[in-house]
Amino acid sequence: MFESNIKFSDLVQVFVYGTLKPGEGNYKRYCAGKVVDVKRAFVQGKLFALPMGYPAMTPGDSQVYGYLLSFANPMILNQLDVLEDYHPTRQMSENLYGRKTIEVYQGEWLSLGWAWVYLMSLEQVDKLGGVLQPDGWWSGSGITKYSYYL
């Protein structure tokens, strides 16, 4: 769990809903050995599967399910920004995803606080041929929404 010299307030929290989730394609490369806490969680938004084999989330009023990952090293955001093709000094239209903070929940809308999340514009999702995932769950490795709850 937490190392004694890490304060919770110093952690960088990221809500992940796609390839960065435990068991998915990019977790091992970007998160394994760097995550100090993992919580199943959900946020408000809309989730889309993209034909390239990864998802996109847009703002919305549905529930999107994933994980709240906590990292001790703030440099993780630089690595994730590269993966998500996001650069804070570029125009939003030049980024594949944008990064913003969002409130994260668990259970019956118990707030876990605020975390970073990577969002895509609805226009970009449409351009890329995104397909709405009405149950708010995406998996590229076959992890089911049911196993999410176990």
C-alpha positions, 0 to 999 in steps of 0.5 A: 500500500502506501509508503510511509514517506508518501503523503496522500496530498502529494499523489497524482491521481488519474482516472483511467477507462481504457488501455491504462486500466489494470489488465489492459494493453498499456498498463504494464508499460506506463503504470506497473511499478509506479502506481501506489494505489488503485480504486475501482471508480466511475465518472460522468461522461460518455464512452466510445470505442474507436476502430483503432482499438482504444476508447475515448471519453467525452463530457456527458451525463452517463457513467463511465467505469474505470480505475482511479490510479494514484502515482507518487511521481508527478512526472507520470503526467508527462509520460501519459501526455505523450501516450495520449498525444496531448501537449498543454501548449498546443491548441485543443484542436491539435491534440488527440485528447485534452487533459482536465480534472474531473470528480471521481466517484465510488459506490453510491456516488461517494466522491473520491475527490478530483483526478486527471482524465483524458477527454476527446472532443465529440467532433474528434470522436465522430471524425474517428468513427467512435461507437457509443458504449452505453454501459460505460465500460471498454476492454481491449483484453476481454475484461468484462464489466462484471469482473470489474465488480468482483 
